[in-house]
């Protein structure tokens, strides 16, 4: 569990993120920024939130599809609660504790710890693949590089990414041998148990990437999830009557979310907005316009997660510390 030192670092990083965001707003025209926020079309804004909800529906179906690989029979409602709860915990707590909670949630519903860990890692990899494919689409659609056909080029790059991923996981037999050597050399039961979990997770990931049907469907769901993420941004901009080329929206959302992998600030506060503004500026979108879109988009998504995720955590009644301690005793 996170120590007091980690919580202090988390609070400092949160303050840092808010300072970056505040500095960005101060750098521009504050009055113009506030005016843009105040002129938001409520109907279109609500439509943007509604569209964002679809990304969560798809996230739950994706999680169910992945966990069903292990014969897990978890209701969609429960999957929604545990998944959005983990996202909320990632925003509020340090050390990516939300991902840890997600793994333990699934174990609480009867999955093996290595299977639940592999499921969450696989989903994170899927998000990275989907975001990477959308980012690559900017190269061929945004810059209009004349290579055969822009859509064919995107498909080729997407298939290449998948091929590299499959080959990488299939050829990782060396990692399995390393796990075996370490496990045989270590006598401590506690440490050996962790090595066993690592081996199990590695085997599960290889199986995920070795199943063309499971992999293709999972990637397709991930692409649709990111499509709704981008579509949300589009309607946020539309609610303020600001025009941004769709290719730059695709690249901005993809790049900003890839950057959020590094937990520099909680939920990528400041970092997310900064990348969106930089990308939109390249499309000749005004600084204040770009910042207003980025702030409102990130605010909508984080508030959606927190307003549903925190009550979900209470409904689950999950004591992370207690469950983790009991889980470690069983190792």
C-alpha positions as CSV (number, residue, x, y, z in Angstrom):
1,X,0.0,0.0,0.0
2,X,1.1,3.6,-0.5
3,X,3.2,5.0,2.3
4,X,2.8,8.4,3.9
5,X,5.8,9.6,1.7
6,X,3.9,8.4,-1.4
7,X,0.8,10.3,-0.4
8,X,2.9,13.5,0.2
9,X,4.4,13.1,-3.3
10,X,0.9,12.6,-4.7
11,X,-0.3,15.8,-3.1
12,X,2.7,17.7,-4.3
13,X,2.2,16.3,-7.8
14,X,-1.5,17.3,-7.7
15,X,-0.5,20.8,-6.6
16,X,2.1,20.9,-9.4
17,X,-0.5,19.9,-11.9
18,X,-2.9,22.6,-10.8
19,X,-0.1,25.2,-10.8
20,X,0.7,24.2,-14.4
21,X,-3.0,24.5,-15.4
22,X,-3.3,27.8,-13.5
23,X,-0.1,29.2,-15.2
24,X,-1.5,28.2,-18.6
25,X,-4.8,30.0,-17.9
26,X,-2.9,33.0,-16.6
27,X,-0.6,33.1,-19.6
28,X,-3.5,33.6,-21.9
29,X,-6.4,36.0,-21.6
30,X,-8.2,35.0,-18.5
31,X,-11.3,37.0,-19.3
32,X,-11.5,35.4,-22.8
33,X,-11.0,32.0,-21.3
34,X,-13.9,32.5,-18.8
35,X,-16.1,34.0,-21.5
36,X,-15.6,30.8,-23.6
37,X,-16.5,28.6,-20.7
38,X,-19.6,30.7,-19.9
39,X,-20.9,30.6,-23.5
40,X,-21.0,26.8,-23.7
41,X,-24.1,25.4,-25.3
42,X,-25.8,23.3,-22.5
43,X,-27.5,21.0,-25.0
44,X,-24.4,20.2,-26.9
45,X,-22.4,19.9,-23.7
46,X,-24.8,17.3,-22.3
47,X,-24.6,15.5,-25.6
48,X,-20.8,15.3,-25.2
49,X,-21.3,13.7,-21.7
50,X,-23.8,11.3,-23.2
51,X,-21.3,10.3,-25.9
52,X,-18.5,9.8,-23.3
53,X,-20.8,7.4,-21.5
54,X,-20.7,5.1,-24.6
55,X,-16.9,4.8,-24.2
56,X,-17.6,3.3,-20.7
57,X,-20.2,0.9,-22.0
58,X,-17.6,-0.4,-24.5
59,X,-15.0,-0.6,-21.7
60,X,-17.3,-2.9,-19.7
61,X,-18.0,-5.1,-22.7
62,X,-14.3,-5.3,-23.4
63,X,-13.5,-6.2,-19.8
64,X,-16.2,-8.9,-19.8
65,X,-14.8,-10.3,-23.1
66,X,-11.3,-10.5,-21.7
67,X,-12.3,-12.0,-18.3
68,X,-14.6,-14.5,-20.0
69,X,-11.4,-15.9,-21.5
70,X,-10.8,-17.3,-17.9
71,X,-14.4,-18.5,-17.6
72,X,-15.2,-15.6,-15.1
73,X,-18.9,-15.1,-14.7
74,X,-19.2,-11.5,-13.5
75,X,-22.3,-9.4,-14.1
76,X,-22.0,-6.3,-16.3
77,X,-23.2,-4.1,-13.5
78,X,-20.4,-5.4,-11.2
79,X,-17.8,-5.0,-13.9
80,X,-18.9,-1.4,-14.4
81,X,-18.7,-0.6,-10.7
82,X,-15.3,-2.2,-10.1
83,X,-13.8,-0.8,-13.3
84,X,-14.9,2.8,-12.8
85,X,-14.0,2.6,-9.2
86,X,-10.4,1.7,-10.1
87,X,-10.2,4.6,-12.5
88,X,-11.4,7.0,-9.7
89,X,-8.8,5.6,-7.3
90,X,-6.1,6.2,-9.9
91,X,-7.1,9.9,-10.0
92,X,-7.2,10.3,-6.2
93,X,-4.5,7.9,-4.9
94,X,-0.8,7.5,-5.6
95,X,1.2,4.6,-7.0
96,X,-1.5,3.6,-9.6
97,X,-3.4,2.0,-6.7
98,X,-6.5,1.9,-8.9
99,X,-4.9,-0.7,-11.2
100,X,-4.0,-2.7,-8.1
101,X,-7.5,-2.4,-6.8
102,X,-8.8,-3.5,-10.3
103,X,-6.7,-6.7,-10.1
104,X,-7.9,-7.4,-6.5
105,X,-11.5,-6.6,-7.4
106,X,-11.4,-9.3,-10.1
107,X,-9.8,-11.8,-7.6
108,X,-12.6,-11.0,-5.2
109,X,-15.0,-12.3,-7.8
110,X,-13.2,-15.6,-8.1
111,X,-10.5,-15.1,-10.6
112,X,-6.9,-16.2,-9.9
113,X,-4.6,-13.4,-9.1
114,X,-2.3,-14.0,-12.1
115,X,-5.4,-14.1,-14.4
116,X,-6.8,-10.9,-13.1
117,X,-3.4,-9.2,-13.3
118,X,-3.0,-10.4,-16.9
119,X,-6.4,-9.1,-17.8
120,X,-5.7,-5.6,-16.5
121,X,-2.2,-5.5,-18.1
122,X,-3.7,-6.7,-21.4
123,X,-6.4,-3.9,-21.3
124,X,-3.7,-1.3,-20.7
125,X,-1.7,-2.7,-23.7
126,X,-4.9,-2.5,-25.8
127,X,-5.4,1.1,-24.9
128,X,-1.8,1.8,-25.9
129,X,-2.2,0.0,-29.2
130,X,-5.5,1.9,-30.0
131,X,-4.0,5.3,-29.1
132,X,-0.9,4.5,-31.1
133,X,-3.0,3.6,-34.1
134,X,-5.0,6.8,-33.9
135,X,-1.7,8.8,-33.5
136,X,-0.3,7.2,-36.6
137,X,-3.5,8.1,-38.5
138,X,-2.5,11.7,-38.0
139,X,0.7,11.2,-39.9
140,X,-1.2,9.9,-42.9
141,X,-4.4,11.8,-42.7
142,X,-3.3,15.0,-41.0
143,X,-0.1,15.5,-42.9
144,X,-1.6,13.9,-46.1
145,X,1.5,11.9,-46.9
146,X,0.8,10.4,-50.4
147,X,1.6,6.7,-49.6
148,X,-0.7,4.5,-51.8
149,X,-3.8,5.5,-49.9
150,X,-4.1,7.1,-46.5
151,X,-6.6,4.6,-45.2
152,X,-4.6,1.6,-46.6
153,X,-1.5,3.1,-45.0
154,X,-3.2,3.3,-41.6
155,X,-4.4,-0.3,-41.9
156,X,-0.9,-1.4,-42.8
157,X,0.6,0.4,-39.8
158,X,-2.1,-0.9,-37.5
159,X,-1.4,-4.5,-38.6
160,X,2.3,-3.9,-38.2
161,X,1.8,-2.8,-34.6
162,X,-0.3,-5.9,-33.9
163,X,2.3,-8.2,-35.6
164,X,5.1,-6.8,-33.6
165,X,3.1,-7.2,-30.4
166,X,2.2,-10.8,-31.2
167,X,5.8,-11.7,-32.2
168,X,7.2,-10.0,-29.1
169,X,5.0,-12.0,-26.7
170,X,5.4,-15.3,-28.5
171,X,9.2,-14.9,-28.5
172,X,9.5,-14.2,-24.8
173,X,10.4,-17.7,-23.9
174,X,13.6,-16.3,-22.4
175,X,11.5,-14.5,-19.8
176,X,9.8,-17.8,-18.9
177,X,13.3,-19.4,-18.4
178,X,14.4,-16.5,-16.2
179,X,11.3,-16.9,-14.1
180,X,12.0,-20.6,-13.7
181,X,15.7,-20.0,-12.8
182,X,14.7,-17.4,-10.2
183,X,12.0,-19.6,-8.7
184,X,14.3,-22.6,-8.4
185,X,17.0,-20.5,-6.7
186,X,14.8,-18.7,-4.2
187,X,13.8,-20.5,-1.0
188,X,11.5,-17.9,0.5
189,X,7.8,-18.9,0.1
190,X,6.6,-15.3,-0.1
191,X,9.0,-14.4,-2.9
192,X,8.5,-17.7,-4.8
193,X,4.8,-17.0,-4.8
194,X,5.3,-13.7,-6.5
195,X,7.5,-15.3,-9.1
196,X,4.8,-17.9,-9.7
197,X,2.2,-15.1,-10.2
198,X,4.6,-13.4,-12.7
199,X,5.0,-16.7,-14.6
200,X,1.2,-17.2,-14.7
201,X,0.6,-13.7,-15.9
202,X,3.2,-14.1,-18.6
203,X,1.6,-17.3,-19.9
204,X,-1.8,-15.6,-19.9
205,X,-0.5,-12.6,-21.9
206,X,1.0,-15.0,-24.5
207,X,-2.3,-16.7,-24.8
208,X,-4.1,-13.4,-25.3
209,X,-1.8,-12.4,-28.1
210,X,-1.8,-15.9,-29.6
211,X,-5.6,-15.9,-30.1
212,X,-6.3,-14.0,-33.3
213,X,-10.1,-13.8,-32.7
214,X,-9.7,-12.5,-29.1
215,X,-7.0,-10.1,-30.0
216,X,-8.8,-8.7,-33.1
217,X,-12.1,-8.2,-31.2
218,X,-10.4,-6.6,-28.2
219,X,-8.4,-4.2,-30.4
220,X,-11.6,-3.3,-32.4
221,X,-13.5,-2.6,-29.1
222,X,-10.5,-0.5,-28.0
223,X,-10.6,1.5,-31.2
224,X,-14.3,2.3,-30.7
225,X,-13.6,3.3,-27.1
226,X,-11.1,5.9,-28.3
227,X,-13.4,6.9,-31.1
228,X,-15.9,8.0,-28.5
229,X,-13.2,9.7,-26.5
230,X,-12.3,11.8,-29.6
231,X,-16.0,12.3,-30.4
232,X,-16.5,13.7,-26.9
233,X,-13.7,16.3,-27.5
234,X,-15.3,17.2,-30.8
235,X,-18.7,18.0,-29.2
236,X,-16.9,19.9,-26.4
237,X,-15.4,22.1,-29.1
238,X,-18.7,22.4,-30.9
239,X,-20.4,23.5,-27.7
240,X,-18.2,26.6,-27.7
241,X,-18.5,27.0,-31.5
242,X,-14.8,26.4,-32.0
243,X,-13.6,24.7,-35.1
244,X,-10.7,22.2,-34.9
245,X,-9.6,19.9,-37.7
246,X,-10.6,16.3,-36.8
247,X,-7.2,14.9,-37.6
248,X,-5.6,17.2,-34.9
249,X,-8.3,16.1,-32.4
250,X,-7.4,12.5,-33.1
251,X,-3.7,13.2,-32.6
252,X,-4.3,15.4,-29.5
253,X,-6.4,12.9,-27.6
254,X,-4.1,10.0,-28.6
255,X,-0.9,11.8,-27.6
256,X,-2.3,13.2,-24.4
257,X,-3.5,9.8,-23.2
258,X,-0.3,8.1,-24.1
259,X,1.5,10.7,-22.1
260,X,-0.7,10.0,-19.1
261,X,0.9,6.6,-18.8
262,X,3.6,8.4,-16.9
263,X,1.9,9.4,-13.6
264,X,3.6,12.8,-13.4
265,X,0.4,14.4,-12.0
266,X,-2.8,12.8,-10.8
267,X,-5.0,12.0,-13.8
268,X,-2.5,13.9,-16.0
269,X,-3.8,17.3,-14.8
270,X,-1.9,20.1,-16.6
271,X,0.0,17.6,-18.8
272,X,-3.1,16.5,-20.7
273,X,-4.2,20.1,-21.3
274,X,-0.7,21.2,-22.3
275,X,-0.4,18.5,-25.0
276,X,-3.9,19.3,-26.4
277,X,-3.1,23.0,-26.5
278,X,0.3,22.3,-28.3
279,X,-1.4,20.1,-30.9
280,X,-4.3,22.4,-31.5
281,X,-1.9,25.4,-31.8
282,X,-0.2,23.6,-34.7
283,X,-3.6,23.6,-36.4
284,X,-3.8,27.4,-35.9
285,X,-6.4,27.2,-33.2
286,X,-6.2,30.2,-30.8
287,X,-4.4,29.6,-27.5
288,X,-7.4,30.4,-25.3
289,X,-9.8,28.5,-27.6
290,X,-7.5,25.4,-27.4
291,X,-7.1,25.7,-23.6
292,X,-10.8,26.1,-23.0
293,X,-11.5,22.9,-25.0
294,X,-8.8,21.0,-23.3
295,X,-9.8,22.0,-19.8
296,X,-13.5,21.4,-20.3
297,X,-12.8,18.0,-22.0
298,X,-10.5,16.8,-19.2
299,X,-12.8,18.2,-16.5
300,X,-15.9,16.4,-18.0
301,X,-14.0,13.0,-18.2
302,X,-12.5,13.2,-14.7
303,X,-15.7,14.4,-13.0
304,X,-17.6,11.6,-14.8
305,X,-15.2,9.1,-13.4
306,X,-15.1,10.6,-9.9
307,X,-18.8,11.2,-9.5
308,X,-19.7,7.6,-10.4
309,X,-16.4,5.9,-9.3
310,X,-16.4,7.1,-5.7
311,X,-20.0,6.0,-4.9
312,X,-19.1,2.7,-6.7
313,X,-16.2,2.2,-4.4
314,X,-18.5,2.6,-1.4
315,X,-21.1,0.3,-2.9
316,X,-18.5,-2.4,-3.4
317,X,-17.4,-1.9,0.2
318,X,-13.8,-2.7,-0.8
319,X,-11.1,-2.2,1.9
320,X,-8.0,-2.2,-0.3
321,X,-5.5,-2.4,2.6
322,X,-7.4,-5.2,4.4
323,X,-7.9,-7.2,1.3
324,X,-4.3,-6.8,0.2
325,X,-3.0,-8.0,3.6
326,X,-5.2,-11.0,3.6
327,X,-4.3,-11.8,0.0
328,X,-0.6,-11.6,0.8
329,X,-1.1,-14.0,3.7
330,X,-2.5,-16.6,1.2
331,X,0.6,-16.4,-1.0
